Amino acid sequence: MTAIQLTPAQRKVHRAEAHHLDPIVMVGGDGLTPAVKKEADAALKAHGLIKIRVFSDDRVAREAMLTTLADELGAAPIQHIGKLLVLWRPKAEKVKDVDEDRMPGPRDVKIVKYSKRFGQRPEIKTLRVLGNQRLTPGGTIKRAKPKRPLSAKKRNQAD
């Protein structure tokens, strides 16, 4: 893979977003091992924008690590300041399996009943309404009625 090229304005935005982040990946004395690359790839998949701390005093080696990681992981090098490296890669979109037959889940509904006498506070209740239930205007929960089966005549008309 090749590194992603960003404009200076895009790089500036990502640098601002990375300011408050803590380093996720640490590179020790062994340098860029396959385990470090694997951890950096997993962190990029999970977060998109990561900081890497390098425990090396050689600035040229740190710059080489930044370009190597960006090229191998398909990320954009954002910043190299001191012993911190910042990388960015867009997160992959999650694909949701949508089940068409699925009914809605439970929902919490607040019911406010006002007092008949003036000056008293209204009574507030929170009820959980399940997918197969409905709330009546009086504030009670009733089960939804199942659909009635079609008659033989209507079934034949539908076909």
N, C-alpha and C positions, 0 to 999 in steps of 0.2 A: 504494500500500500504506500501511497505517497501522503505527505503532510497536507493538511487543508490550508489553503491560502486565505487569509482574512485581510480586510482593509484596516487601516489604522483606527478608524472609528469603531469598527466591530471589536477590535482588539482592546480598545479603551473600555468599552462596555463590559467585556468579560473580565478585564483586570479589576474593575470596580466591584463586580459581583464576587470575585475571588478574595477580596480584601479581608473579609471576616472569616474565611474558611481556615480550618486547621489542616495541617498536613495529614494525608491519609496513608500514603506509601512512604516508607523509609528505605533509602539505599545505603547499605553499609559499606564496609571496607572491600567486599568482594566485587563491588560495582554492579553492572547490569546483568544479573543472572536471569535465567528463564523464569524463576519463581517471582522475581521483581516485576518482570514484564507481564506475567500472568495476573498478578495482583493489580497492576496499573490498568490492565485491560478490564478486569472485573469492576474496578472502581469507576472507570469511565462509563461502563455500561450502566452502573447504578446511579451515578451522580451527574455525569456529563462534564463537570468542571471540577478539577482536582488540583491539590497542591502536593508536591513531592519534596521531601527533605533529603538532601544528599549530605552524608557525613564524609566529605572529602574537601581538602583544602585547595585542590587544583582547579582553577577556574576554567581552563581550557577543557579539562575532562568533563566538567559539569555541562558546559555548552555542547560538547559532543554527545553527552547523555540525553540532553533535551532534544537535539535533532534526531538522534537514533530512535528515541521513544516516539516522537511525533511521526517519523516515517513508518516505523513498524506497526504502530497502532492505528494509523490513519487519523491522527489528531492534529490539532493546530497548536503550535507553541505560542503561548500567550505572553509569558513573562519569565525572566531569569533574574532574580534579585537575591544577591547573597547566596545562601545555600538552598534557596527555595526555587522550585521549578513549577510553573503553572501550565497545565494542559487542558484543552477543551475539545470535546467531540460531541456532536448532536446526539441526544438520546434517541434510541429506536422507538418508534410508535408501538404501543402494546395493541395486539389484536384481540378484541373481545369476541367471544363466542356468544352470539345472541340467540336465545331460545325463544322462538315465536310463541310457543304455547305457555310460557311462564307467566304466572299471575303476579301482581304487585305484592310486595312484602308488607310487613306491619308498619303502621304510621301512628305517631302520637298526635292526638287532637285535643285542644283545650276547649272546654265547655264552660261558658259563663252563664250562670243563672242569676238574674236580678231579683232582688227581694221585692215583695209586694208592698212592704212598708217602706216609706220614704226615710232615707237617712242611713240605711244599713248597707254594709258592703256587699257586693255581689259574691256569690259562691263560685269559686273557680276549681274545676276538676280537670285533670289530665287523664285521658283514656287512651289505651292502645287498641287500635282497630286493625284486625288482621285482614289479609287479602280477601277472604271469603265473607267478610262482614260489612255491614253498612251502619251508618249513624242516622237515627231518626231525628226529626225536628224537635222532639221532646228531650233528646239527649240520651236515649238508650241505645244499646247496641243490639242489632238483630243480624242473624245469619242471612246471607244472600240466598234467595230461592234458586234452586237448580232449574235449568231450562226444561220446559215441558217437552216431552217427546212429540215429534211431528206425527200427525195422523197418517194413515195409509194413503189417503187421497192426496194430501199435500206432498208426501214423499214422492208419489208418482208424478205430480206436476213439476216438481223440482228437477226430476231426471230428464 
